[in-house]
Amino acid sequence: MTAAAANAARSSSPPLSVCALIPAYNEAESIADVVAGVRPHVARVLVVDDGSDDGTAEASERAGAECLRLCSNQGKGRAIRAGLARVLDAGYTHVLFMDGDGQHRPEDVPALIACAITTGADLVIGARPFDRARMPASRHFSNTVGSRIASWLVGSRIEDSQSGFRLARVSRLRRLRLSARRYEIEMELLIKLCLDGGTIAHAPVAMVYAGGLARSKMNPVRDTVRICLWSLAYRFLGR
């Protein structure tokens, strides 16, 4: 197919139907703003409350989201998998992944959707600029190392492997067998999607460190090591 024909096919295709999937643990202070901000851009917002005890579920529902409540804190990977089980067969073309702590700006959602439409990619990653002057050293290290490892593992350049701000095609997600329990879920999804022949694109998004990152629950050393080890298992051991 020529480039012109591909562009014509994309322009004639139906618009995307997007469900936002937001895992959240004790994010009552920020979740309502996130939900309210993303609702105009998507068909549905599903918050997976990962055992919060601060009113996260109630705040998300008041803001207009559907909330799936887990009985205990099980980890980001399990929360995302629970959400996917709820939405993959609900008729949407894409799932938008984003965090509930304010690190991902709802106003950047249209950029991810536009990138998916123009490129036809199966996974669009919201790529942040890694500005060392504005980024905590531990975060710069974990994101830089993770992205280099991801690029090596999948054989193509990955700009922001740990970005949880992503838009994925549902038909491709259905093909993946995910098992991650914690923060390694981003790398598992990325690696397995690429091994399955999926395509990747990047959309630039803002780097937000006020508020959300200060409360980040990720340990930059422990969790980076865990992510790297699991990434090797996903790539070479078929885990």
N, C-alpha and C positions, 0 to 999 in steps of 0.2 A: 504494500500500500504506500502510495506517495505521501509526502508531508501534507500536500494540499488536501488529499482525500482523507487523511487522518484528521486534519483540522475540521473538515466539513462534517465528518462523522461525529466528532465531539460536539460541534455546535448544534447538531440536530438531535443529540441524545437528550433524554428527559433530565430535568434538574435532579440534583442529589436530594435524597431524603435522609436526614441525619438525626441520629439519637446521641445526645451527649451522655457520657458515662463518667460519673465523678465519684471516685472512692474518697471517703472522708472519715477521719478519726479525730474527735474532739476539735472540730472546726466551727463551733457555734458563732464565733465572732466574725467569721469571714464568709461562711457558706451562703448566706442569703444574698450578699452582693454578687457572688459568683453566679448563682442560679439566675438572679434577675438580669444580670448582664448577658448571659449566654442564651436565654430563652428566645429573644427575637431572631436568632440566627439558626435555630434548629427546630425540628418537629417535636422533640420530646427531651426532657431532662430526667435522667435517673441518677439519684444519689444513692450510693451504697454506704450506709452508716456502719462502719467497722467496729461495732461495740462501744460507741461513744457513751460518755456519762455526763455530758455537759449541755445536752439539748440540741445537738447537731441535727438530729432527725426532725425535730419539731420546727427548727429554723428553716430547714430546706423545704419542708412542706408548705410553710407559710409563704415562702417566696415563689411557690408554684411548681416545685419539683415533685416527682414521684419518689418515694424513699423505700429502699429495700433495707431492712434492719437485720444485721447479723447479731446473734445473741452474745458474742464475745469478740474481743479484738483478735483477728486472725491474720493480719498482715495485708499489705497492699495487693500482693499477687492473688491471694484468695478472694479479696474483695472484688477485684476486677473480673476474675473468673466467674464469680457469682452473678455479677452484673451482666456479663456476656451471655450466660445461660438464660437470662431473662429476656434479652433483646435480639439475639441473633436470628430468631425465627419470627420476628414481629413485623417484617415487611420493609425494613429500612435498607437503604443502599450502603450507608456508611455509619461507622461509630466514631464519635469524637471523644477522645480521652483527654481529660484535664484534671488538675488537682483542685482541691477545695480550699486551699489556704491563701489564695490570692497571688500565687507566683505566676499564674497564667492569666493574661488579660483577655476578657471576653471580646474586646474590640479587635483582637487579632484573629478571631475565628474566621471572618470572611476571607482572610489571606490564605488560610489553609484550604478552605472550600474552593476558592478560585484556582489554587495550585492543583488541586485534585482534578478539576474540570479541564484545565488547559494542558496538563501533562498526561492525564489518564493513569497516574501512578496508583498502585495498590495501597501504598502507605505514604502519607505526607507527614514529615517530622517538622515541628515548629522549632527552628534552629535559633538559639540565642547567640549573640556576639560574646565571645569569651574575652572580656575586657579585664585584664588583671588589675587595673587601677580601681575598678569598681567591684570586683568579685573577690570574696574571701579566698585566701590562698588555698585552703583545704578544698573548697568547691572547685576552684580552677584546676587543681591537681586531679581530683576524681573525675571531672568531666572530660579533661583532656586525655587522660590515660584511657578512660572508658571508650572514647570515640576512636582513638588509635587502634585499640584492640578490636573494636567492632569492625572497623574498616578492613583490618587484616583478616578477620574471620569470614566476612561475607564477600571479600574481593572487590569492594567498591568503596568510594569515599563516603563516610558517614560523618556528618558535621556535628551532631549533638546526640550521641547514643543514649544519654540518660534523660533526655527531654521526655517528660510524661505528657506533653502537649502534642497530640497526634490525631490524624484522621485516617481511618483504615477502612478498606472496602469489605463489606460484610461477606461477600461470596468467598473472599480469600481467608477471612478469619475463620469461617466454618471448616476450613481444611486443616486448621492447626490444632494439635493436641497440646494444650498448655498445662503446666503442672507447677509453676512457680508459686511460692508462698509469700515472698516479700518483694524487695525492690528489684530483684533480678527479673521481674516480669517484663520490663521494657526490653532487656536484651534477649530474653527468650522469644518474645514476639517478633523482634527484628530478625534474629538469626533464622528462626524457623520459617518465617515468611520468605526470606531470601532463598533459603534452601529449597522452598517449594516453587521457586520461579517468580516470586512477586517482585514488583518494581518499586523503587524508592525515589521520592523527591523531597526537597526541603523548601520550607517557606520561612523567611526571616520573621522573627517575633521579638518583642521587647524583652530586655533582661530586667527582672523585678527582684530586688533583694530587700526592700523595706517591708517590714511586717512578716510576710509569709516565710521567707528564708530564715529569719531570726528564730522562728519556732520550728524549723525543720526537724523532723524526727529521724532523719537519716544520719547515721554515724559515717563520716566521710572516709575513715580508714577501714573500719571493720566491714562496712557494707560494700565498699569498693572491692576489697579482697574477695568477699563472698560473691559479688557479681562476676568478677573475673573468673573465678573457679567454676561457677555454674555455666558461664559462657562457653568455656572449653568443653564442658560436658554436653551442652546442647549441640555444639558444632561437631564434635568428634565421637561422642559416645551414643548419640541418638537418644538422649534423655528427654 
